[in-house]
Amino acid sequence: MRALSEDWAVYILKCADSSFYTGISTDVSRRIDEHNAGKGARYTRARLPVGLVYQESRPTRSDALQREAAIKAMSRAAKLDLISM
């Protein structure tokens, strides 16, 4: 069981085909390793390798899920603006 005080992160990966994948995790480094090992999301398995281009902390899983949904709803141009900040 995870500690309640453990921060969550929302992250954006750039895939080999230049598309973006957005996810959440409490351990982004481990999660990226999983993606690159083909054990991540189905979306990234066909677009390896992936690399981290953006990350932000959120205090709770609920906050992270809400932010993930907001980022996924963004246009590619808006995601590029977010990444370049």
Backbone as JSON, one array per atom type, in Angstrom:
{
  "sequence": "MRALSEDWAVYILKCADSSFYTGISTDVSRRIDEHNAGKGARYTRARLPVGLVYQESRPTRSDALQREAAIKAMSRAAKLDLISM",
  "N": [[0.83, -1.18, 0.0], [0.54, 2.22, -0.82], [2.02, 5.11, 0.68], [0.08, 7.72, 2.09], [1.01, 10.31, 1.81], [2.56, 10.35, -0.4], [3.66, 11.85, -3.34], [2.1, 12.29, -6.5], [2.75, 12.18, -10.0], [2.22, 13.79, -13.1], [2.95, 12.99, -16.37], [4.47, 13.54, -19.6], [5.27, 11.75, -22.43], [7.41, 11.59, -25.26], [7.0, 9.84, -28.13], [8.57, 7.49, -30.44], [7.48, 8.01, -32.94], [6.99, 10.66, -32.83], [4.61, 11.33, -31.58], [2.63, 12.09, -28.63], [2.34, 10.79, -25.32], [0.43, 10.71, -22.44], [0.54, 10.24, -18.95], [0.18, 9.02, -15.51], [1.99, 8.63, -12.42], [3.63, 7.44, -9.43], [6.25, 7.02, -9.48], [8.08, 8.07, -11.79], [10.45, 7.53, -13.26], [10.7, 4.71, -13.04], [8.35, 4.01, -14.33], [8.75, 4.96, -16.95], [10.85, 3.28, -17.69], [9.42, 0.87, -17.69], [7.61, 1.39, -19.81], [9.48, 1.57, -21.95], [10.44, -1.0, -21.93], [8.45, -2.37, -23.09], [6.35, -2.98, -21.45], [4.52, -1.15, -20.75], [1.83, 1.07, -21.44], [-0.43, 0.03, -24.02], [-0.48, 1.77, -26.17], [2.1, 2.94, -26.22], [3.73, 0.75, -26.68], [3.88, 0.15, -29.41], [5.29, 2.25, -30.32], [7.96, 2.66, -29.64], [11.37, 3.81, -29.07], [10.47, 5.66, -26.03], [10.58, 8.94, -24.57], [10.95, 11.12, -21.77], [9.37, 14.24, -21.73], [8.02, 16.1, -20.27], [6.95, 16.87, -16.95], [4.99, 17.09, -14.03], [4.22, 17.69, -10.59], [1.64, 16.41, -8.47], [-0.52, 16.52, -5.64], [-2.29, 14.43, -4.94], [-3.7, 11.29, -6.08], [-6.16, 11.65, -7.31], [-6.05, 14.38, -8.07], [-3.96, 14.16, -9.91], [-5.1, 12.47, -11.85], [-7.16, 14.12, -12.8], [-5.68, 16.24, -13.9], [-4.24, 14.83, -15.83], [-6.35, 14.09, -17.56], [-7.11, 16.63, -18.43], [-4.81, 17.44, -19.83], [-4.71, 15.47, -21.83], [-6.91, 16.24, -23.27], [-6.07, 18.48, -24.55], [-4.98, 20.26, -27.5], [-2.44, 19.32, -29.92], [-0.76, 21.51, -30.37], [-1.18, 23.02, -28.04], [-0.12, 21.25, -26.16], [2.55, 21.26, -26.97], [3.19, 23.91, -26.34], [2.92, 23.77, -23.52], [4.96, 21.94, -22.9], [7.19, 23.42, -23.63], [7.41, 25.37, -21.71]],
  "CA": [[0.0, 0.0, 0.0], [1.32, 3.46, -0.9], [1.82, 6.1, 1.73], [-0.87, 8.75, 1.68], [1.7, 11.56, 1.52], [3.38, 10.19, -1.6], [3.21, 12.68, -4.44], [1.87, 11.73, -7.82], [3.25, 13.01, -11.09], [1.65, 13.68, -14.44], [4.09, 13.08, -17.27], [4.25, 13.41, -21.04], [6.36, 11.09, -23.15], [7.44, 11.73, -26.71], [7.22, 8.52, -28.72], [9.45, 7.44, -31.61], [6.78, 8.58, -34.1], [6.78, 12.07, -32.44], [3.34, 11.53, -30.88], [2.76, 12.24, -27.19], [1.57, 9.93, -24.43], [0.32, 11.31, -21.11], [0.19, 9.28, -17.91], [0.46, 9.4, -14.12], [2.73, 7.64, -11.66], [4.35, 7.91, -8.25], [7.67, 6.8, -9.78], [8.12, 8.3, -13.23], [11.6, 6.82, -13.84], [10.34, 3.3, -13.16], [7.28, 3.89, -15.32], [9.37, 5.11, -18.27], [11.55, 2.02, -17.94], [8.38, -0.11, -18.05], [7.17, 1.71, -21.17], [10.53, 1.22, -22.91], [10.6, -2.46, -21.92], [7.26, -2.94, -23.71], [5.4, -3.38, -20.41], [3.69, 0.01, -20.43], [0.55, 1.15, -22.13], [-0.48, -0.53, -25.37], [-0.16, 2.85, -27.12], [3.55, 3.16, -26.35], [4.42, -0.48, -27.13], [4.08, 0.2, -30.86], [5.95, 3.53, -30.66], [9.2, 2.72, -28.84], [11.45, 4.16, -27.65], [9.82, 6.87, -25.57], [11.41, 9.75, -23.69], [10.23, 12.09, -20.97], [9.49, 15.63, -22.18], [7.34, 17.0, -19.33], [6.5, 16.25, -15.71], [4.57, 18.01, -12.96], [3.77, 17.0, -9.38], [0.27, 16.61, -7.96], [-0.51, 15.98, -4.28], [-3.11, 13.22, -4.78], [-4.01, 10.55, -7.3], [-7.32, 12.29, -7.91], [-5.55, 15.58, -8.76], [-3.17, 13.72, -11.05], [-6.02, 11.97, -12.88], [-7.85, 15.26, -13.38], [-4.72, 16.96, -14.74], [-3.99, 13.96, -16.98], [-7.49, 14.22, -18.46], [-7.05, 17.96, -19.02], [-3.71, 17.45, -20.81], [-5.12, 14.63, -22.96], [-7.91, 16.98, -24.05], [-5.4, 19.59, -25.24], [-4.49, 20.08, -28.87], [-1.0, 19.1, -29.99], [-0.12, 22.82, -30.22], [-1.23, 23.38, -26.62], [0.84, 20.38, -25.48], [3.89, 21.77, -27.3], [3.37, 25.12, -25.51], [3.12, 23.32, -22.15], [6.29, 21.32, -22.81], [8.25, 24.43, -23.82], [7.44, 26.31, -20.57]],
  "C": [[0.88, 1.25, 0.0], [1.01, 4.36, 0.28], [0.9, 7.21, 1.22], [-0.18, 10.05, 1.27], [2.53, 11.49, 0.24], [2.81, 11.01, -2.76], [3.05, 11.89, -5.72], [2.44, 12.69, -8.85], [2.44, 12.74, -12.34], [2.83, 13.87, -15.38], [3.64, 12.97, -18.72], [5.5, 12.8, -21.64], [6.26, 11.44, -24.63], [7.83, 10.37, -27.26], [8.1, 8.63, -29.96], [8.81, 8.05, -32.84], [6.41, 10.06, -33.87], [5.41, 12.35, -31.84], [3.63, 11.65, -29.39], [1.86, 11.26, -26.46], [1.58, 10.59, -23.06], [-0.12, 10.25, -20.11], [0.47, 9.83, -16.53], [1.22, 8.27, -13.45], [3.28, 8.27, -10.39], [5.84, 7.74, -8.42], [7.85, 6.87, -11.29], [9.28, 7.56, -13.88], [11.29, 5.34, -14.06], [9.31, 3.11, -14.27], [7.82, 4.04, -16.74], [10.13, 3.85, -18.65], [10.56, 0.93, -18.35], [7.88, 0.13, -19.48], [8.21, 1.23, -22.19], [10.84, -0.27, -22.96], [9.4, -3.15, -22.57], [6.21, -3.39, -22.71], [4.51, -2.23, -19.98], [2.37, -0.07, -21.15], [0.65, 0.57, -23.55], [-0.07, 0.52, -26.41], [1.34, 2.99, -27.31], [4.28, 1.93, -26.87], [4.74, -0.46, -28.61], [4.87, 1.43, -31.29], [7.23, 3.72, -29.87], [10.37, 3.2, -29.68], [10.69, 5.45, -27.34], [10.77, 7.63, -24.66], [10.56, 10.79, -22.98], [10.47, 13.5, -21.5], [8.83, 16.61, -21.21], [6.9, 16.21, -18.11], [6.07, 17.34, -14.75], [4.01, 17.2, -11.81], [2.34, 17.38, -9.04], [0.21, 15.93, -6.6], [-1.29, 14.67, -4.1], [-3.32, 12.54, -6.13], [-5.17, 11.21, -8.05], [-6.91, 13.55, -8.68], [-4.78, 15.21, -10.01], [-4.06, 13.23, -12.19], [-6.76, 13.12, -13.56], [-6.93, 16.04, -14.32], [-4.38, 16.15, -15.98], [-5.11, 14.1, -18.02], [-7.47, 15.58, -19.16], [-5.96, 18.04, -20.1], [-4.1, 16.63, -22.04], [-6.13, 15.34, -23.85], [-7.31, 18.14, -24.84], [-5.06, 19.24, -26.68], [-2.99, 19.82, -28.82], [-0.26, 20.43, -29.78], [-0.09, 23.25, -28.76], [-0.25, 22.53, -25.81], [2.26, 20.86, -25.75], [4.19, 23.04, -26.49], [3.65, 24.73, -24.06], [4.53, 22.76, -21.97], [7.39, 22.37, -22.86], [8.34, 25.43, -22.66], [8.63, 26.06, -19.68]]
}
